[in-house]
Amino acid sequence: MRSSATVGTGVVLVCALVLSGCSSKSGDSTDTLQVVADPVAATAPVSPQPAAAPAGTVIASPEVTALAADPATGTLAVAVPDAVLLYRAADLAAAPLRVPVAGRVAQLRVSGGVLLATLPAAGQVARITLPGGEVSTLTVAGQPAGAVTEGDRTLVAVRDRKAVDVFTGGQLTKTIEGQLYSADDVLQAGGNTVVLDELRTAVFSVDVDGGTMAEGLRAGDGATNAVADSFGRVLVVDTRAGALLAFSTGPLLLRQRYPVPGGAYGLAYDAQRALAWVTLTERNEVVGFDVRGGEPVEKYRFPTVRQPDSVTVEERSGRVVVGSAAGEGVQVIQP
């Protein structure tokens, strides 16, 4: 376990990076965030053949690209090639409702009572009602990578345009650009908006009303996935360095950096139990951390299906759902 002194040192180091020149000008050579050891975004480490049988039960499924669960309607959403499967969480053995979509889903997120499915190749964000599965789409100029709702607005991170598009009532009303290398996700935490830049391996505050990108902080050596927790923070997986990071959002500060070796990649958060679930693709494991204190505390560890790139939590029961990117099924674990 990382000591509190080590965590504090990490905060000081990141603050020093900001003070030494976090410029809003992307061409400013004094901007320390420009220094990226590897300009290629981190990806999930390849899994070996499992050494242990997966915990819980496994539902047969083709390749899973994303997962999400909606406690309000008791729906589990599973993205497979060209479709989103909607299961009733109370009866996962029943056949799911198949909702066709225009290609491969990069992210599923329940936000504002709607399931948002980002489709980079199609340039769309599909808005899927739950549990019925009716679909409306937002057309995005570019490759949407992540989306979230903020009141009556939908914010979309557009990877290739390095921007956040703001949609109101289905219409594009604003585009926010800044010092990004890529815009890979956008999140709401504690009333604040944060965008994840995987190429720059950094997080940035966004002033949506003002239409500007604010301060940024390094997010490890290779950030890949992020979620908002119930403490106003953004949790980020640093896949290259094997760590779980926690950022406060008002102001943006690194509060925790905790080592998680083994190919940390997939990330989900259980707000009812304050548990962050991280998949370890090099070990075919999923680990649950209590994140209420000064540093994460491991509470659970389970063997998973091979290539566990996706994870979500069904908060009514606390069940953890893991998706295999190798086509070996959807795993359901009751901690």
C-alpha positions in Angstrom: 0.0 0.0 0.0 1.2 3.5 -0.9 1.8 5.6 2.2 0.1 9.0 2.7 3.5 10.6 2.4 4.0 9.2 -1.1 0.5 10.3 -2.1 1.3 13.8 -0.9 4.6 13.8 -2.8 2.6 13.0 -6.0 0.3 15.9 -5.4 3.3 18.3 -5.0 5.0 17.0 -8.1 1.9 17.5 -10.2 1.3 21.0 -8.8 4.9 21.8 -9.6 4.3 20.7 -13.2 1.4 23.1 -13.4 3.3 26.0 -11.8 6.2 25.4 -14.2 4.1 26.3 -17.2 0.7 24.9 -18.0 0.0 27.3 -20.8 -3.2 27.6 -22.7 -1.2 28.0 -26.0 -0.7 24.6 -27.5 2.5 25.7 -29.2 4.1 27.1 -26.1 7.4 25.2 -25.6 7.3 26.0 -21.8 4.1 23.9 -21.4 5.3 20.9 -19.4 2.2 19.0 -20.5 3.6 19.0 -24.0 6.3 16.5 -23.0 4.7 13.1 -23.7 7.0 10.1 -23.5 5.0 8.2 -26.0 2.6 10.0 -28.3 0.6 6.9 -28.9 -2.5 6.4 -26.7 -2.2 3.5 -24.2 -4.3 0.4 -24.9 -5.5 -2.6 -22.9 -2.6 -5.1 -22.4 -3.2 -8.4 -24.0 -4.5 -11.1 -21.7 -3.0 -14.6 -21.3 -5.1 -17.7 -21.1 -6.9 -17.6 -17.8 -5.2 -19.5 -15.0 -8.4 -19.8 -13.0 -12.1 -20.3 -13.8 -14.0 -17.0 -13.9 -15.9 -16.1 -10.7 -19.7 -16.0 -10.7 -21.6 -16.9 -13.9 -20.8 -16.2 -17.6 -23.4 -15.4 -20.2 -22.4 -16.3 -23.8 -21.7 -13.2 -25.9 -19.6 -12.1 -28.9 -16.9 -9.5 -28.4 -18.0 -6.9 -25.8 -16.8 -3.3 -26.5 -18.6 -1.5 -23.6 -20.9 -2.0 -20.7 -23.3 0.2 -18.6 -26.0 -0.4 -16.0 -29.0 1.7 -15.1 -30.2 1.2 -11.5 -33.4 3.3 -12.1 -34.8 0.9 -14.7 -32.8 -2.3 -13.7 -31.2 -2.5 -17.2 -27.8 -3.9 -18.1 -26.5 -2.6 -21.5 -23.9 -4.7 -23.4 -22.4 -3.3 -26.6 -21.4 -6.0 -29.2 -20.6 -5.5 -32.8 -23.4 -3.4 -34.5 -25.8 -3.6 -31.5 -26.5 -2.8 -27.9 -28.1 -5.6 -26.0 -30.5 -4.6 -23.2 -30.9 -7.2 -20.4 -33.2 -7.0 -17.5 -30.9 -7.1 -14.5 -33.4 -9.1 -12.5 -33.4 -11.9 -15.1 -30.1 -12.0 -17.0 -31.0 -15.5 -18.3 -33.8 -14.1 -20.4 -33.2 -13.0 -24.0 -32.1 -9.4 -24.2 -33.6 -6.7 -26.4 -31.3 -6.1 -29.3 -31.0 -2.5 -30.4 -29.1 -2.1 -33.7 -26.6 0.8 -34.0 -24.4 2.1 -36.8 -21.2 0.3 -36.0 -18.9 -0.3 -33.1 -19.7 1.3 -29.8 -16.7 2.9 -28.1 -18.5 3.9 -24.8 -21.8 3.3 -23.1 -22.8 5.7 -20.3 -26.1 6.2 -18.5 -26.5 9.9 -18.1 -29.6 12.1 -17.5 -31.8 9.0 -17.6 -30.7 8.0 -21.1 -28.1 5.5 -22.4 -25.5 7.3 -24.5 -23.6 5.1 -27.0 -20.7 6.7 -28.8 -20.1 5.5 -32.4 -16.8 7.0 -33.7 -16.8 5.5 -37.2 -20.4 6.6 -37.8 -19.9 10.0 -36.3 -22.9 9.6 -34.0 -24.0 9.5 -30.4 -27.0 7.2 -30.1 -29.4 8.2 -27.3 -31.2 5.0 -26.2 -34.2 5.2 -23.9 -34.4 2.6 -21.1 -35.8 0.1 -20.8 -37.7 0.4 -24.1 -34.7 0.8 -26.5 -36.0 3.7 -28.7 -33.1 5.4 -30.4 -32.4 9.0 -31.5 -29.1 10.2 -32.7 -26.8 13.2 -32.5 -24.7 13.7 -35.7 -21.1 14.6 -34.8 -18.6 16.0 -37.2 -15.7 13.7 -36.4 -15.1 10.8 -34.1 -17.1 11.0 -30.8 -15.3 9.2 -28.0 -17.3 9.9 -24.9 -20.5 11.8 -23.9 -22.3 13.0 -20.9 -25.4 15.1 -20.2 -25.4 18.4 -18.3 -29.0 19.6 -17.6 -30.6 19.9 -21.0 -27.3 19.8 -22.8 -25.3 16.8 -24.1 -21.5 17.2 -24.1 -19.5 15.1 -26.6 -15.7 14.6 -26.6 -14.6 14.6 -30.3 -11.3 12.8 -30.5 -9.9 13.8 -33.9 -11.1 17.4 -33.7 -9.7 17.8 -30.2 -12.9 19.5 -29.0 -16.0 19.2 -26.9 -19.2 19.7 -28.8 -22.2 21.0 -26.9 -25.7 19.9 -28.1 -28.9 21.5 -26.9 -32.2 20.0 -28.0 -30.4 17.8 -30.5 -28.7 20.8 -32.2 -25.0 21.7 -32.0 -24.8 25.0 -30.1 -21.2 25.4 -29.2 -17.7 23.9 -29.8 -15.0 24.2 -27.1 -11.4 23.9 -28.2 -8.2 24.3 -26.3 -4.8 22.7 -25.7 -5.8 19.2 -26.4 -4.0 16.5 -28.4 -7.2 14.4 -28.4 -10.6 14.6 -26.6 -11.3 11.0 -25.4 -13.9 11.5 -22.8 -15.9 14.2 -21.0 -17.3 13.8 -17.5 -19.4 15.7 -14.9 -18.1 15.6 -11.3 -19.1 17.8 -8.4 -20.8 20.3 -10.8 -17.6 20.6 -12.8 -16.7 19.4 -16.3 -13.5 17.5 -17.1 -12.1 16.2 -20.4 -9.7 13.3 -20.7 -6.9 13.6 -23.2 -5.3 10.1 -23.8 -2.6 11.2 -26.2 -1.4 13.9 -23.8 -2.3 11.6 -20.9 -3.9 14.6 -19.0 -7.2 15.9 -17.7 -8.5 19.4 -18.3 -11.2 21.5 -16.7 -13.8 22.9 -19.1 -15.9 26.0 -18.6 -18.9 25.0 -20.6 -20.8 28.3 -20.2 -17.8 30.3 -21.0 -16.8 28.0 -23.9 -13.2 27.7 -22.8 -10.7 25.0 -21.8 -9.1 25.8 -18.4 -6.2 24.3 -16.5 -4.8 20.8 -17.2 -2.9 18.2 -15.2 -0.8 15.2 -16.1 -2.7 12.0 -15.6 0.1 9.5 -15.3 2.1 7.9 -18.1 -0.8 6.5 -20.1 -4.4 7.3 -19.0 -7.1 5.2 -20.7 -10.4 5.3 -18.8 -12.1 7.7 -16.3 -15.3 7.8 -14.2 -16.8 10.4 -11.9 -17.3 9.3 -8.2 -19.7 10.5 -5.6 -17.2 12.7 -3.9 -16.9 15.2 -6.7 -13.8 13.6 -8.1 -12.7 12.0 -11.4 -11.0 8.7 -11.1 -8.5 7.8 -13.9 -6.8 4.6 -14.8 -3.1 5.0 -15.7 -2.6 1.8 -17.7 1.1 2.3 -18.6 2.2 3.0 -15.0 -0.4 0.7 -13.4 -2.1 3.1 -11.1 -5.5 4.5 -10.0 -5.6 8.3 -9.8 -8.1 10.5 -8.1 -8.6 14.2 -9.1 -10.7 16.7 -7.3 -12.5 19.0 -9.8 -13.0 22.3 -8.0 -10.2 23.2 -8.4 -8.5 20.4 -10.5 -5.9 18.7 -8.2 -4.4 15.3 -8.0 -5.4 13.9 -4.6 -4.4 10.3 -4.8 -2.1 8.0 -6.9 -2.4 4.4 -5.9 -0.4 1.5 -7.6 -2.5 -1.1 -9.3 -0.2 -3.5 -11.2 -1.3 -6.2 -13.6 -2.6 -4.2 -16.7 -5.1 -1.9 -15.1 -7.6 -0.9 -17.8 -11.4 -1.1 -17.3 -13.0 1.1 -14.7 -16.4 1.4 -13.1 -17.8 3.0 -9.9 -20.4 1.9 -7.5 -21.9 5.0 -5.9 -24.0 3.0 -3.4 -20.9 1.4 -1.9 -18.1 3.8 -2.8 -16.3 1.0 -4.6 -14.1 1.6 -7.7 -13.7 -1.6 -9.8 -10.6 -1.9 -12.0 -9.9 -4.7 -14.4 -6.4 -6.2 -14.8 -6.1 -7.5 -18.3 -2.6 -9.0 -17.8 -3.9 -11.1 -14.9 -7.6 -11.7 -16.0 -8.8 -10.2 -12.7 -11.1 -7.5 -11.4 -10.3 -5.7 -8.2 -12.7 -3.6 -6.0 -11.3 -0.7 -4.0 -13.0 1.3 -1.3 -12.2 4.9 -2.2 -13.8 6.8 0.7 -10.6 7.3 2.6 -7.2 8.9 2.1 -6.1 6.1 -0.3 -7.9 3.2 -2.0 -8.3 0.0 0.1 -8.6 -3.3 -1.7 -11.8 -5.1 -0.7 -12.4 -7.7 -3.4 -10.4 -9.5 -6.1 -11.9 -12.0 -8.5 -10.7 -14.0 -11.6 -12.4 -13.0 -14.8 -13.0 -14.0 -18.4 -10.1 -13.4 -20.8 -9.4 -9.9 -21.9 -11.7 -8.1 -19.4 -11.6 -4.7 -21.1 -15.1 -3.6 -19.8 -16.7 -3.5 -16.4 -19.8 -2.0 -14.8 -21.8 -2.3 -11.6 -25.5 -3.1 -11.2 -25.9 -0.9 -8.1 -29.2 -2.3 -6.8 -27.5 -5.6 -6.0 -23.9 -4.6 -6.1 -23.2 -7.2 -8.8 -20.1 -6.6 -10.9 -20.4 -7.2 -14.6 -17.2 -7.8 -16.7 -17.1 -8.0 -20.5 -14.7 -10.1 -22.5 -13.2 -8.3 -25.6 -12.1 -11.7 -26.8 -15.7 -13.0 -27.2 -15.7 -15.2 -24.1 -18.8 -13.8 -22.6 -20.3 -11.4 -20.0 -19.4 -12.3 -16.5 -21.6 -11.5 -13.5 -20.1 -11.6 -10.0 -21.9 -11.1 -6.7 -19.3 -9.8 -4.2 
